[in-house]
Amino acid sequence: MAFNMSRSEFSAYLNQARITGQVATPRENNLSHFQGFVDGNEHLDFGVSWTRDWTYQDVFALMARRVGTSPDPAHTEGQDTISAELCIDALTVYARIFGQAVKEKQSILFATGHPAGLFPIYVAMAQAARAHGATVLGIDEGDSFLDGDIRQIFDVVMFQQYGNLQHTHFPGPMQLALTQLEKLGTLPQLVVADHGMAGYAASAGLPTIGIADCNDPGLFVSAEQGQILVAVPMDDNVLPHLYEPVIDFILSTAGLDR
């Protein structure tokens, strides 16, 4: 489906769907995650290698500037926000990088730590990449991580435990996938991912584009440090069908048919 919204219409849609605007994540959770990142919480570091020291105040200011969370330090409870304008700006860069990689028929690896939300975005992107001659990389499934393993479904690498695809912030699944590909001499020319999978790939020096929520400061720190090429601020777990206009925007901006 072609994307036929104006920027103002797309912005209004993102806010209405709560992909941006008054999103579901409460202010208290955002602030605790900012502190958790600074403290080195293993669920929040996203595999991001620090190139400078980061304080809570640094992260707080960064998230207001890159994401659109409230800049008021006295606002500690209740509603928080993501800027639709910042989302669209970053999503435009994201789509153009992806489109250029496909145009150049690069090798691309797709991965997600949010199978219940973001998975459909990557499936559509992978299908478009294949259709336009890019190489979508595959992995050998089954390498163990914690008490589960990595799987690749419709070209997207994910982590499963006990037969269930898992929401994970850990970088381990991406580390396993890249180790496999490195042994084969086929490291990706572009990684399209989120959470720890994106953070690890970017810190490893691979060109990476990512999506992150307002309680996920790691990828925005990575972008500030010049590691990840772009981190798109948006709610990462709304109902999957609500991302359909986002998919259309990405593919249209990338110059690709769906």
Buried (B, 14 or more C-beta within 10 A) or exposed (E): EEBEBEEEEBBBBBBEBBBBBEBEBBBEBBBBBBBBBBEEBEBBBBBBBEEEEBEBEBBBEBBBBBBBBBEEEEEEEEEBBBBBEBBBBBBBBBBBBBBEBBBEEBBBBBBBBBBBBBBBBBBBBBBBBBEBEBBBBBBEBEBEBEEBBBBBEEBBBBBBEEEEBBBBBBBBBBBBBBEBBEEEEBBBBBBBBBBBBBBBBBBBEBBBBBBBBBBBBBBBBBBBBEBBBBBBBBBBBBEBEBBBBBBBBBBBBBBBEB
